Amino acid sequence: MLRRTALIGLIVICITILGFTWMVRDSLCELQIKNGDSVFLAHLAYEPK
């Protein structure tokens, strides 16, 4: 019974991560942090092979 509960929990976590990734897939290559008047922006530039 414990294995079944752990497996269901793992499946729920994986589905949650996949759903979150799908929702924010356009902004995964950019990080923007605003703190008052300052803005920190990091952009990942890559070339697919």
C-alpha distance matrix in Angstrom:
0.0 3.8 5.5 5.2 6.4 8.7 9.9 10.8 12.4 14.3 15.5 16.7 18.6 20.2 21.3 22.8 24.6 26.0 27.1 28.8 30.5 31.8 33.2 35.1 36.0 39.7 39.8 37.6 40.7 42.3 41.7 44.0 44.1 46.7 48.0 51.0 53.8 52.1 49.9 48.0 47.3 45.7 45.7 44.1 46.6 45.5 46.7 44.3 45.2
3.8 0.0 3.8 5.4 5.2 6.2 8.6 10.0 10.6 12.3 14.3 15.4 16.5 18.4 20.1 21.1 22.6 24.4 25.8 27.0 28.7 30.3 31.7 33.3 34.2 37.9 37.6 35.3 38.4 39.9 39.1 41.3 41.3 43.9 45.1 48.2 51.0 49.1 47.1 45.1 44.5 42.9 43.0 41.5 44.1 43.2 44.6 42.4 43.3
5.5 3.8 0.0 3.8 5.4 5.0 6.0 8.6 9.8 10.4 12.2 14.2 15.2 16.4 18.3 19.8 21.0 22.4 24.2 25.7 26.9 28.5 30.3 31.8 32.3 36.1 36.1 33.5 36.5 38.3 37.8 40.3 40.6 43.5 44.8 48.1 50.7 48.7 46.4 44.2 43.3 41.4 41.4 39.6 41.9 40.8 41.9 39.6 40.3
5.2 5.4 3.8 0.0 3.8 5.5 5.1 6.2 8.6 9.8 10.6 12.3 14.3 15.4 16.5 18.3 20.1 21.1 22.5 24.4 25.8 26.9 28.7 30.6 31.2 35.0 35.2 33.0 36.2 37.9 37.6 40.0 40.5 43.2 44.8 47.9 50.5 48.6 46.2 44.2 43.2 41.5 41.3 39.6 41.9 40.7 41.8 39.4 40.2
6.4 5.2 5.4 3.8 0.0 3.8 5.4 5.2 6.1 8.6 9.9 10.6 12.4 14.3 15.4 16.5 18.5 20.1 21.1 22.6 24.4 25.8 27.1 28.9 29.9 33.6 33.6 31.5 34.8 36.2 35.6 37.8 38.0 40.5 41.9 44.9 47.7 46.0 43.7 41.9 41.1 39.7 39.7 38.3 40.9 40.0 41.4 39.2 40.4
8.7 6.2 5.0 5.5 3.8 0.0 3.8 5.5 5.0 6.1 8.6 9.9 10.5 12.3 14.3 15.3 16.6 18.4 19.9 21.1 22.6 24.3 25.8 27.2 28.1 31.8 31.6 29.2 32.3 33.8 33.2 35.5 35.8 38.6 39.9 43.1 45.7 43.8 41.5 39.5 38.7 37.0 37.0 35.5 38.1 37.2 38.6 36.5 37.6
9.9 8.6 6.0 5.1 5.4 3.8 0.0 3.8 5.4 5.1 6.2 8.6 9.9 10.6 12.3 14.2 15.4 16.5 18.3 20.0 21.1 22.5 24.4 26.1 26.5 30.3 30.5 28.1 31.2 33.1 32.9 35.4 36.1 39.0 40.7 43.9 46.3 44.3 41.8 39.7 38.5 36.6 36.3 34.6 36.8 35.7 36.8 34.4 35.4
10.8 10.0 8.6 6.2 5.2 5.5 3.8 0.0 3.8 5.4 5.1 6.2 8.7 9.9 10.6 12.3 14.3 15.4 16.4 18.3 20.0 21.0 22.6 24.6 25.4 29.1 29.4 27.4 30.8 32.5 32.2 34.5 35.2 37.8 39.6 42.6 45.1 43.4 40.9 39.0 37.9 36.3 36.0 34.6 36.9 36.0 37.1 34.9 36.1
12.4 10.6 9.8 8.6 6.1 5.0 5.4 3.8 0.0 3.8 5.4 5.1 6.2 8.7 10.0 10.6 12.4 14.3 15.3 16.5 18.4 20.0 21.2 22.8 23.9 27.6 27.4 25.4 28.7 30.1 29.5 31.7 32.1 34.7 36.3 39.4 42.0 40.2 37.8 36.0 35.1 33.7 33.7 32.4 35.0 34.4 35.9 33.9 35.4
14.3 12.3 10.4 9.8 8.6 6.1 5.1 5.4 3.8 0.0 3.8 5.4 5.1 6.2 8.6 9.8 10.6 12.3 14.2 15.4 16.5 18.3 20.1 21.4 22.0 25.7 25.7 23.3 26.4 28.1 27.8 30.4 31.0 34.0 35.7 39.0 41.3 39.3 36.7 34.6 33.5 31.7 31.4 29.9 32.3 31.4 32.8 30.7 32.0
15.5 14.3 12.2 10.6 9.9 8.6 6.2 5.1 5.4 3.8 0.0 3.8 5.4 5.1 6.2 8.5 9.9 10.6 12.2 14.2 15.3 16.4 18.4 20.2 20.6 24.4 24.9 22.8 26.1 28.0 28.1 30.6 31.6 34.5 36.6 39.7 41.9 39.9 37.2 35.2 33.8 32.1 31.4 29.8 32.0 31.0 32.1 29.8 31.1
16.7 15.4 14.2 12.3 10.6 9.9 8.6 6.2 5.1 5.4 3.8 0.0 3.8 5.5 5.2 6.1 8.7 9.9 10.5 12.2 14.2 15.3 16.5 18.5 19.6 23.2 23.5 21.8 25.3 26.8 26.6 28.8 29.6 32.2 34.2 37.1 39.5 37.8 35.2 33.5 32.3 30.9 30.5 29.4 31.8 31.2 32.6 30.6 32.3
18.6 16.5 15.2 14.3 12.4 10.5 9.9 8.7 6.2 5.1 5.4 3.8 0.0 3.8 5.5 5.1 6.2 8.7 9.9 10.6 12.3 14.2 15.4 16.7 17.8 21.4 21.2 19.2 22.5 24.0 23.6 25.9 26.6 29.4 31.3 34.4 36.7 34.8 32.2 30.4 29.2 27.7 27.6 26.4 29.0 28.5 30.2 28.4 30.3
20.2 18.4 16.4 15.4 14.3 12.3 10.6 9.9 8.7 6.2 5.1 5.5 3.8 0.0 3.8 5.4 5.2 6.2 8.5 9.9 10.6 12.2 14.3 15.6 15.9 19.7 20.0 17.7 21.0 22.9 23.1 25.8 27.0 30.0 32.2 35.5 37.4 35.3 32.5 30.4 28.8 27.0 26.3 24.7 27.0 26.1 27.4 25.4 27.0
21.3 20.1 18.3 16.5 15.4 14.3 12.3 10.6 10.0 8.6 6.2 5.2 5.5 3.8 0.0 3.8 5.5 5.1 6.0 8.5 9.8 10.4 12.3 14.4 15.0 18.7 19.4 17.8 21.3 23.1 23.5 25.9 27.3 30.0 32.5 35.5 37.4 35.6 32.6 30.9 29.2 27.7 26.8 25.5 27.7 26.9 28.1 26.0 27.8
22.8 21.1 19.8 18.3 16.5 15.3 14.2 12.3 10.6 9.8 8.5 6.1 5.1 5.4 3.8 0.0 3.8 5.5 5.1 6.1 8.5 9.9 10.6 12.5 13.9 17.4 17.5 16.1 19.7 21.0 21.0 23.1 24.1 26.7 29.1 32.0 34.1 32.4 29.6 28.0 26.6 25.5 25.0 24.1 26.7 26.4 28.0 26.4 28.6
24.6 22.6 21.0 20.1 18.5 16.6 15.4 14.3 12.4 10.6 9.9 8.7 6.2 5.2 5.5 3.8 0.0 3.8 5.5 5.2 6.1 8.6 10.0 10.8 11.6 15.3 15.1 13.1 16.6 18.2 18.3 20.8 22.1 25.1 27.5 30.6 32.5 30.5 27.5 25.6 24.0 22.5 21.9 20.7 23.3 22.9 24.6 23.1 25.3
26.0 24.4 22.4 21.1 20.1 18.4 16.5 15.4 14.3 12.3 10.6 9.9 8.7 6.2 5.1 5.5 3.8 0.0 3.8 5.5 5.1 6.1 8.7 10.2 10.1 13.9 14.7 13.0 16.4 18.4 19.3 21.9 23.8 26.7 29.5 32.5 34.1 32.1 28.9 27.0 24.9 23.3 22.1 20.7 22.7 22.0 23.2 21.2 23.4
27.1 25.8 24.2 22.5 21.1 19.9 18.3 16.4 15.3 14.2 12.2 10.5 9.9 8.5 6.0 5.1 5.5 3.8 0.0 3.8 5.4 5.1 6.3 8.8 9.8 13.3 14.2 13.3 17.0 18.5 19.3 21.4 23.2 25.7 28.5 31.3 32.9 31.3 28.2 26.7 24.8 23.7 22.6 21.8 23.9 23.6 24.9 23.2 25.7
28.8 27.0 25.7 24.4 22.6 21.1 20.0 18.3 16.5 15.4 14.2 12.2 10.6 9.9 8.5 6.1 5.2 5.5 3.8 0.0 3.8 5.4 5.2 6.4 8.3 11.5 11.5 10.6 14.4 15.5 15.8 17.8 19.4 22.0 24.8 27.6 29.3 27.6 24.5 23.1 21.3 20.4 19.7 19.2 21.7 21.9 23.7 22.5 25.3
30.5 28.7 26.9 25.8 24.4 22.6 21.1 20.0 18.4 16.5 15.3 14.2 12.3 10.6 9.8 8.5 6.1 5.1 5.4 3.8 0.0 3.8 5.5 5.4 5.5 9.2 9.6 8.1 11.7 13.5 14.5 17.1 19.3 22.2 25.2 28.2 29.5 27.4 24.1 22.3 20.1 18.6 17.3 16.3 18.5 18.4 20.0 18.7 21.5
31.8 30.3 28.5 26.9 25.8 24.3 22.5 21.0 20.0 18.3 16.4 15.3 14.2 12.2 10.4 9.9 8.6 6.1 5.1 5.4 3.8 0.0 3.8 5.7 5.2 8.6 10.3 9.9 13.3 15.1 16.7 19.0 21.5 24.1 27.3 30.0 31.1 29.3 25.9 24.4 21.9 20.7 19.0 18.1 19.7 19.5 20.6 19.0 21.8
33.2 31.7 30.3 28.7 27.1 25.8 24.4 22.6 21.2 20.1 18.4 16.5 15.4 14.3 12.3 10.6 10.0 8.7 6.3 5.2 5.5 3.8 0.0 3.8 5.8 8.1 9.2 9.9 13.4 14.3 15.4 17.1 19.3 21.6 24.8 27.2 28.4 27.0 23.7 22.7 20.5 19.8 18.6 18.4 20.4 20.8 22.3 21.3 24.4
35.1 33.3 31.8 30.6 28.9 27.2 26.1 24.6 22.8 21.4 20.2 18.5 16.7 15.6 14.4 12.5 10.8 10.2 8.8 6.4 5.4 5.7 3.8 0.0 3.8 5.5 5.6 6.3 9.8 10.5 11.7 13.5 16.0 18.5 21.9 24.5 25.5 23.7 20.3 19.1 16.7 16.0 14.8 14.9 17.1 17.9 19.8 19.2 22.6
36.0 34.2 32.3 31.2 29.9 28.1 26.5 25.4 23.9 22.0 20.6 19.6 17.8 15.9 15.0 13.9 11.6 10.1 9.8 8.3 5.5 5.2 5.8 3.8 0.0 3.8 5.6 5.4 8.4 10.3 12.5 15.0 18.0 20.7 24.2 26.9 27.5 25.4 21.8 20.2 17.3 16.0 14.0 13.2 14.8 15.0 16.5 15.7 18.9
39.7 37.9 36.1 35.0 33.6 31.8 30.3 29.1 27.6 25.7 24.4 23.2 21.4 19.7 18.7 17.4 15.3 13.9 13.3 11.5 9.2 8.6 8.1 5.5 3.8 0.0 3.8 5.8 7.4 8.7 11.5 13.5 16.8 19.3 22.9 25.4 25.5 23.6 19.9 18.6 15.4 14.4 12.1 12.0 13.3 14.1 15.6 15.4 19.0
39.8 37.6 36.1 35.2 33.6 31.6 30.5 29.4 27.4 25.7 24.9 23.5 21.2 20.0 19.4 17.5 15.1 14.7 14.2 11.5 9.6 10.3 9.2 5.6 5.6 3.8 0.0 3.8 5.5 5.5 7.8 9.8 13.1 15.7 19.3 21.9 22.2 20.1 16.4 15.0 12.0 11.3 9.6 10.2 12.4 14.0 16.3 16.8 20.4
37.6 35.3 33.5 33.0 31.5 29.2 28.1 27.4 25.4 23.3 22.8 21.8 19.2 17.7 17.8 16.1 13.1 13.0 13.3 10.6 8.1 9.9 9.9 6.3 5.4 5.8 3.8 0.0 3.8 5.6 7.6 10.7 13.8 17.0 20.3 23.3 23.8 21.3 17.7 15.5 12.7 10.9 9.3 8.7 11.3 12.3 14.9 15.1 18.5
40.7 38.4 36.5 36.2 34.8 32.3 31.2 30.8 28.7 26.4 26.1 25.3 22.5 21.0 21.3 19.7 16.6 16.4 17.0 14.4 11.7 13.3 13.4 9.8 8.4 7.4 5.5 3.8 0.0 3.8 7.0 10.3 13.6 16.9 20.2 23.1 23.1 20.2 16.5 14.1 10.7 8.3 5.9 5.1 7.6 9.2 12.2 13.2 16.7
42.3 39.9 38.3 37.9 36.2 33.8 33.1 32.5 30.1 28.1 28.0 26.8 24.0 22.9 23.1 21.0 18.2 18.4 18.5 15.5 13.5 15.1 14.3 10.5 10.3 8.7 5.5 5.6 3.8 0.0 3.8 6.6 10.1 13.2 16.6 19.4 19.3 16.5 12.8 10.6 7.3 5.8 4.5 6.2 9.2 11.9 15.1 16.6 20.1
41.7 39.1 37.8 37.6 35.6 33.2 32.9 32.2 29.5 27.8 28.1 26.6 23.6 23.1 23.5 21.0 18.3 19.3 19.3 15.8 14.5 16.7 15.4 11.7 12.5 11.5 7.8 7.6 7.0 3.8 0.0 3.8 6.7 10.2 13.3 16.4 16.7 13.9 10.4 7.9 5.7 5.1 6.4 8.6 12.1 14.9 18.3 19.9 23.3
44.0 41.3 40.3 40.0 37.8 35.5 35.4 34.5 31.7 30.4 30.6 28.8 25.9 25.8 25.9 23.1 20.8 21.9 21.4 17.8 17.1 19.0 17.1 13.5 15.0 13.5 9.8 10.7 10.3 6.6 3.8 0.0 3.8 6.6 10.0 12.9 13.1 10.5 7.0 5.7 4.5 6.5 8.6 11.6 14.8 17.9 21.3 23.1 26.6
44.1 41.3 40.6 40.5 38.0 35.8 36.1 35.2 32.1 31.0 31.6 29.6 26.6 27.0 27.3 24.1 22.1 23.8 23.2 19.4 19.3 21.5 19.3 16.0 18.0 16.8 13.1 13.8 13.6 10.1 6.7 3.8 0.0 3.8 6.6 9.9 10.8 8.4 5.8 5.1 6.5 8.9 11.8 14.7 18.0 21.2 24.7 26.5 29.9
46.7 43.9 43.5 43.2 40.5 38.6 39.0 37.8 34.7 34.0 34.5 32.2 29.4 30.0 30.0 26.7 25.1 26.7 25.7 22.0 22.2 24.1 21.6 18.5 20.7 19.3 15.7 17.0 16.9 13.2 10.2 6.6 3.8 0.0 3.8 6.3 7.4 5.9 4.5 6.4 8.6 11.8 14.7 17.9 21.0 24.3 27.7 29.7 33.2
48.0 45.1 44.8 44.8 41.9 39.9 40.7 39.6 36.3 35.7 36.6 34.2 31.3 32.2 32.5 29.1 27.5 29.5 28.5 24.8 25.2 27.3 24.8 21.9 24.2 22.9 19.3 20.3 20.2 16.6 13.3 10.0 6.6 3.8 0.0 3.8 6.1 5.2 6.3 8.2 11.4 14.4 17.6 20.8 24.0 27.3 30.8 32.8 36.3
51.0 48.2 48.1 47.9 44.9 43.1 43.9 42.6 39.4 39.0 39.7 37.1 34.4 35.5 35.5 32.0 30.6 32.5 31.3 27.6 28.2 30.0 27.2 24.5 26.9 25.4 21.9 23.3 23.1 19.4 16.4 12.9 9.9 6.3 3.8 0.0 3.8 5.6 7.9 10.9 14.0 17.3 20.4 23.8 26.7 30.1 33.6 35.7 39.2
53.8 51.0 50.7 50.5 47.7 45.7 46.3 45.1 42.0 41.3 41.9 39.5 36.7 37.4 37.4 34.1 32.5 34.1 32.9 29.3 29.5 31.1 28.4 25.5 27.5 25.5 22.2 23.8 23.1 19.3 16.7 13.1 10.8 7.4 6.1 3.8 0.0 3.8 6.7 10.2 13.1 16.7 19.6 23.2 25.7 29.3 32.6 35.1 38.6
52.1 49.1 48.7 48.6 46.0 43.8 44.3 43.4 40.2 39.3 39.9 37.8 34.8 35.3 35.6 32.4 30.5 32.1 31.3 27.6 27.4 29.3 27.0 23.7 25.4 23.6 20.1 21.3 20.2 16.5 13.9 10.5 8.4 5.9 5.2 5.6 3.8 0.0 3.8 6.7 9.9 13.3 16.4 19.9 22.5 26.1 29.5 32.1 35.4
49.9 47.1 46.4 46.2 43.7 41.5 41.8 40.9 37.8 36.7 37.2 35.2 32.2 32.5 32.6 29.6 27.5 28.9 28.2 24.5 24.1 25.9 23.7 20.3 21.8 19.9 16.4 17.7 16.5 12.8 10.4 7.0 5.8 4.5 6.3 7.9 6.7 3.8 0.0 3.8 6.4 10.0 12.9 16.5 19.0 22.6 26.0 28.4 31.9
48.0 45.1 44.2 44.2 41.9 39.5 39.7 39.0 36.0 34.6 35.2 33.5 30.4 30.4 30.9 28.0 25.6 27.0 26.7 23.1 22.3 24.4 22.7 19.1 20.2 18.6 15.0 15.5 14.1 10.6 7.9 5.7 5.1 6.4 8.2 10.9 10.2 6.7 3.8 0.0 3.8 6.7 10.1 13.4 16.3 19.7 23.3 25.7 29.0
47.3 44.5 43.3 43.2 41.1 38.7 38.5 37.9 35.1 33.5 33.8 32.3 29.2 28.8 29.2 26.6 24.0 24.9 24.8 21.3 20.1 21.9 20.5 16.7 17.3 15.4 12.0 12.7 10.7 7.3 5.7 4.5 6.5 8.6 11.4 14.0 13.1 9.9 6.4 3.8 0.0 3.8 6.6 10.1 12.8 16.3 19.8 22.2 25.6
45.7 42.9 41.4 41.5 39.7 37.0 36.6 36.3 33.7 31.7 32.1 30.9 27.7 27.0 27.7 25.5 22.5 23.3 23.7 20.4 18.6 20.7 19.8 16.0 16.0 14.4 11.3 10.9 8.3 5.8 5.1 6.5 8.9 11.8 14.4 17.3 16.7 13.3 10.0 6.7 3.8 0.0 3.8 6.7 9.7 13.0 16.7 19.1 22.3
45.7 43.0 41.4 41.3 39.7 37.0 36.3 36.0 33.7 31.4 31.4 30.5 27.6 26.3 26.8 25.0 21.9 22.1 22.6 19.7 17.3 19.0 18.6 14.8 14.0 12.1 9.6 9.3 5.9 4.5 6.4 8.6 11.8 14.7 17.6 20.4 19.6 16.4 12.9 10.1 6.6 3.8 0.0 3.8 6.3 9.8 13.2 15.6 19.0
44.1 41.5 39.6 39.6 38.3 35.5 34.6 34.6 32.4 29.9 29.8 29.4 26.4 24.7 25.5 24.1 20.7 20.7 21.8 19.2 16.3 18.1 18.4 14.9 13.2 12.0 10.2 8.7 5.1 6.2 8.6 11.6 14.7 17.9 20.8 23.8 23.2 19.9 16.5 13.4 10.1 6.7 3.8 0.0 3.8 6.5 10.1 12.4 15.6
46.6 44.1 41.9 41.9 40.9 38.1 36.8 36.9 35.0 32.3 32.0 31.8 29.0 27.0 27.7 26.7 23.3 22.7 23.9 21.7 18.5 19.7 20.4 17.1 14.8 13.3 12.4 11.3 7.6 9.2 12.1 14.8 18.0 21.0 24.0 26.7 25.7 22.5 19.0 16.3 12.8 9.7 6.3 3.8 0.0 3.8 7.1 10.1 13.2
45.5 43.2 40.8 40.7 40.0 37.2 35.7 36.0 34.4 31.4 31.0 31.2 28.5 26.1 26.9 26.4 22.9 22.0 23.6 21.9 18.4 19.5 20.8 17.9 15.0 14.1 14.0 12.3 9.2 11.9 14.9 17.9 21.2 24.3 27.3 30.1 29.3 26.1 22.6 19.7 16.3 13.0 9.8 6.5 3.8 0.0 3.8 6.5 9.5
46.7 44.6 41.9 41.8 41.4 38.6 36.8 37.1 35.9 32.8 32.1 32.6 30.2 27.4 28.1 28.0 24.6 23.2 24.9 23.7 20.0 20.6 22.3 19.8 16.5 15.6 16.3 14.9 12.2 15.1 18.3 21.3 24.7 27.7 30.8 33.6 32.6 29.5 26.0 23.3 19.8 16.7 13.2 10.1 7.1 3.8 0.0 3.8 6.4
44.3 42.4 39.6 39.4 39.2 36.5 34.4 34.9 33.9 30.7 29.8 30.6 28.4 25.4 26.0 26.4 23.1 21.2 23.2 22.5 18.7 19.0 21.3 19.2 15.7 15.4 16.8 15.1 13.2 16.6 19.9 23.1 26.5 29.7 32.8 35.7 35.1 32.1 28.4 25.7 22.2 19.1 15.6 12.4 10.1 6.5 3.8 0.0 3.8
45.2 43.3 40.3 40.2 40.4 37.6 35.4 36.1 35.4 32.0 31.1 32.3 30.3 27.0 27.8 28.6 25.3 23.4 25.7 25.3 21.5 21.8 24.4 22.6 18.9 19.0 20.4 18.5 16.7 20.1 23.3 26.6 29.9 33.2 36.3 39.2 38.6 35.4 31.9 29.0 25.6 22.3 19.0 15.6 13.2 9.5 6.4 3.8 0.0
